[in-house]
Amino acid sequence: MDFEFHFTDELELFRREVWAFINENALPEPLPHRLLTIPLPEVYRKGREVQRRLGVKGWFAPNYPKEYGGAGLDTEHCLVLSQEFAAIREQGRWGPMSQVSQILTAGLMAFGTEEQKRQLLVPLLKGDWEGWQCFTEPEAGSDLAALKATAVRDGDVYVINGTKVFVGDSPNPVYPDFLYWLAGTNPKAPRHENISAFFVPGDLPGIHFHPLDLVSSVTGQKWEVICEDVRCPASRMIGGEGKGWQVSQAPLAMERGGAGSAVPRSTFIPRLINYCKKTLRNGKPISNDPFLKDLLVELYIEYNVERLWGLRNFAMGKGQIRGVPHTMTQGMLHGKRFSPRLGKALVDILGPLSLVDDPELQLLRGEVEYFVRNADCTHPGGTPEMQQVMMARALGLGRGASSRKP
Ligand SMILES: Cc1cc2nc3c(=O)[nH]c(=O)nc-3n(C[C@H](O)[C@H](O)[C@H](O)COP(=O)(O)OP(=O)(O)OC[C@H]3O[C@@H](n4cnc5c(N)ncnc54)[C@H](O)[C@@H]3O)c2cc1C
């Protein structure tokens, strides 16, 4: 298997064009990491303008078909875009999303009608719309099928009631253009066949938004959203009545890393190692301490496992190598188990300063404090226990196991 990427002269020219755009639209100065995760509203709004500019070029959805607002680019061009965005993010100078969220598009691509794709997918791929994935409820997280939100048909609309928690990502008070909402439409139908999926317009009367203050900010500002007799047009149902479970599986697969990643999600660990080599403690580089040296080696290995599995999943997604059923769950489970260990290792290596968010004292632009604070936040996209259950099933182990061989 060839893990190398080869770029032609034409691709290198494209890289220059991309970098020129990025440089023109990047933040002039790096921002502390916390302010990139939950930006101030004005920075967020400027970021949305940049998203739209990306959308005009088709680069907000580079691999999607042109007819829906993408750029129809091949893998190599998409990879160049990903690499250049990763480079500017590493500098802390990029606030906005650089690509449309597949969590929002996957179900629509797979189950939307042609008309829905034109009406709902195009503004998403052009960077005009932002939506929130509203699946989790106070009593339905891991067991999503236990959700209690309801949608009752009344002529041309569905009347929606229910509460979702831990959803959204925009900073207060920025509200979404739509809610990607799951609700029960038939209380008499069996579990999994009673749920429908909606793209509820975000400005309908009866929608109430309440920001949630969490210790973690791993996926931005979180919200509770309550729908009270919200009259959602029936045309906003995706995939038909009772098909919500199937529609929700496509975004969940994406959230679990289904598409893989050709570029590491973060290069924090190599930068941490550099920091420890250059920073003196008691007159000697931090990395000279034998115990800490061992810890840094462990972190570097884990970083590479994640990076290489991301690459392998990417190659599987593109059909370059044969796929295996448990591959995305495996990567996600590994990441979720590594996260608490990383948090503890950072405190061991860097001491109390790893907990400090003060702009004067924070380490590596606040990224250290960010990773320590978020270390135990392993719930987004499903808890480690749930990944373990799915992994076991994919290996043919336990209840409901598939008959596949590992
Ligand atoms: C920062 C953050 C961002 C999030 N973003 C979103 C979002 O954008 N949209 C959205 O819809 N949701 C979002 N969520 C919600 C997330 O998907 C849920 O927290 C997750 O699915 C777990 O559900 P729960 O919190 O209800 O925990 P529960 O399901 O109540 O689980 C509690 C504990 O019990 C364990 N457990 C439950 N069932 C089993 C079992 N059968 N076997 C073994 N152990 C079990 C779990 O692993 C967990 O440790 C987010 C959560 C967080 C923290």
The ligand as a Gaussian input file, in Angstrom:
#p B3LYP/6-31G(d) Opt

LIG

0 1
 C      -19.294000      18.252000      23.752000
 C      -20.470000      17.444000      23.249000
 C      -20.948000      17.678000      21.963000
 C      -22.089000      17.001000      21.506000
 N      -22.616000      17.345000      20.281000
 C      -23.821000      16.811000      19.907000
 C      -24.493000      17.289000      18.737000
 O      -23.997000      18.184000      18.025000
 N      -25.693000      16.745000      18.409000
 C      -26.272000      15.752000      19.159000
 O      -27.357000      15.310000      18.803000
 N      -25.662000      15.292000      20.290000
 C      -24.471000      15.803000      20.684000
 N      -23.852000      15.372000      21.847000
 C      -24.479000      14.332000      22.646000
 C      -23.776000      12.982000      22.581000
 O      -24.049000      12.353000      21.328000
 C      -24.273000      12.161000      23.767000
 O      -23.744000      12.763000      24.942000
 C      -23.846000      10.708000      23.685000
 O      -24.519000      10.033000      22.633000
 C      -24.145000       9.960000      25.010000
 O      -25.436000      10.147000      25.414000
 P      -25.779000      10.643000      26.919000
 O      -24.990000      11.877000      27.193000
 O      -27.251000      10.709000      27.039000
 O      -25.209000       9.520000      27.874000
 P      -25.936000       8.140000      28.234000
 O      -26.406000       7.480000      26.997000
 O      -26.946000       8.420000      29.306000
 O      -24.746000       7.309000      28.840000
 C      -24.246000       7.534000      30.169000
 C      -23.123000       6.530000      30.411000
 O      -23.651000       5.189000      30.365000
 C      -22.933000       4.418000      29.390000
 N      -23.861000       3.512000      28.710000
 C      -25.085000       3.805000      28.174000
 N      -25.619000       2.715000      27.616000
 C      -24.721000       1.713000      27.760000
 C      -24.692000       0.325000      27.367000
 N      -25.700000      -0.227000      26.691000
 N      -23.591000      -0.381000      27.673000
 C      -22.546000       0.158000      28.361000
 N      -22.531000       1.466000      28.766000
 C      -23.595000       2.209000      28.473000
 C      -22.371000       5.442000      28.414000
 O      -21.241000       4.924000      27.732000
 C      -22.034000       6.592000      29.341000
 O      -20.783000       6.397000      29.940000
 C      -22.707000      16.009000      22.316000
 C      -22.185000      15.742000      23.599000
 C      -21.093000      16.441000      24.075000
 C      -20.593000      16.149000      25.460000

